[in-house]
């Protein structure tokens, strides 16, 4: 079952959040398996995070990488709120625009 995870840290700046994202990418967890959606929002000095995960197990696996990174950066994420997700609506993917057709060159006129 999909879960929503909401982090409301006491104080997480945009700069600390950006450092965390860089560290996660470096650790190979920039786009972890099982995370369907991620957002960071709020005032730049007090960001919050909301994720949707395919399962608790997927989130727990990611937490093994995230936890030490948060600790290293001095970010107190607080206790996340977790709840089951009833429905996720994702807009349909837009089809790629077809490549423009090149006009065929008209044959050159013969001089007489």
PyMOL commands that set and color helices and strands:
alter all, ss='L'
color gray80, all
select helices_A, chain A and resi 14-26+56-73
alter helices_A, ss='H'
color red, helices_A
select strands_A, chain A and resi 3-7+35-41+48-53+81-84
alter strands_A, ss='S'
color yellow, strands_A
deselect
rebuild
show_as cartoon
